[in-house]
Every structure is written in structure tokens, then in C-alpha cells.
Amino acid sequence: MITHIVLFKLKDGVTRNAELVAEAEARARAVGHHVPELLGWRAGWNAVDRDGAYDFAVMGVLPDLAALESYQRNPFHRGSVELWRAISDWVVVDLVDD
């Protein structure tokens, strides 16, 4: 199993109530319904504002690295990536569950 985690930090000057942010959020929340390889999917805003915290996160569970590669090529996912690229910086980690 692979746990795919992405943490997003809105760029300076971008606010949560911006139209493009709302569009990116909606798209991120829908990824789980459009990527068949995902066994589980969560997306949401950070509940606590503190130093070093990121603003938004997604977490997906996939069966293996081949599924992760397919997920990364999925057109719906790619569209979400492009929206988030315009409004945020992010970090990614893919955990292999033993």
C-alpha cells in the first residue's frame, strides 16, 4: 500500500475566499471520485493556524506504485494539479506501508 500525502501552502496574497481557491478545493475534494486506482481519499483545510503549518491537505491510499503512477497521469488529477500550482506551493510524500 502507498499513502500519498500533499500539503499545500497558499501563495502570498492568495486568500481562502478567492474564486480560484474555491475551484481548486472543489476539484481536490472530487479527485477521489474520478481516479479509480484510489482506495481512499481525504481532502480538507487545516483546522489550526500555527507557525509552519500548511493550509490544505490531500491524502490518498493506493494499492501499489503502479497505481500511484497511473493516478499521477489521470487527466482529472492533472487538472487539479494545475489549479493548485497557480495558487500554492506544496510538499509531497509517498509512504510505502510494509
N, C-alpha and C positions, 0 to 999 in steps of 0.2 A: 504494500500500500504506500501511496505517496500523499502527503499532506502539503498542499500548495497554499502558501500564505503571502499576501501582498498588503503592505501598509502604505497608505497614501498620505502625503502632506500637501495641502493646498498651497499653491504658489502665492508669494506676496501680492496683496491686492485682490486676491480672489476670495470671495465670501461664500459661505454655505448657501445663502439665498440667491445666488446668481443662477440665471436660467440654464447655463451650460452645466453647472454643478448638479442641478436637479435632473437634467438629462443624463449625465454620467452616472448618477446614483441609480436612477431607474434602470438604466442599461445593466449596470453591475448586478443589481438585485435579480435581473431576469436571466443572467448567464446560466444559472443552474437549470433553467427550463429549456435552454437551447443547445446545450452541449451534452450529448448522450453519454459520453465517457465518464462524466462526473457521478460519483456515488453519493456525494453530499455537497452542499453549497451553503455558505453563510456570507452575508454582507451587511455592513452597518457602520454607523458613526461611533466614534469613541465616546464613551459616557463620561469621562473625566478629563478636564483640561489641566495639564501639568507640564512642566518643563520636559522637553524631549519626547513628548507624546506625538503620535501621528493622528490624523483627523478621521480617516476612514480605513476600513479593512475588508478584505475578502479572504475566504478560506474555503478551499475545495479539497475533496478527497477523491483520489483516482486509484484504480487498481494497480497500475504499474507505470514505468517510464514511457512505454509506447503510448499509453493513453494520455499521459501528460503532453507528449509531443503532438498528438492529434488535437488535444484541447488548444494548444498554442496556435495551431493553424486554423482553427474553427473560425469561419467568417463572422459569426455573431460576436465571439470573443474578441476578434481583431478590431471590430467596430468599437467595442468598449474600451480597448487599449487606446485607440486614437482619441477618444473623448477625454480620457483621464490624462493622456500625455499633454493635452492643451492646457489643463488646469492644475496639474500637480506634479510633484516628484514622488518617486516611490522606491521601496526596497522589496525584494522578493526572497523567499526561502522555500525550498522544496525538501521536505523531510522524508527520508525513507524509513518506514516503520518496519522494524525487524520481526 
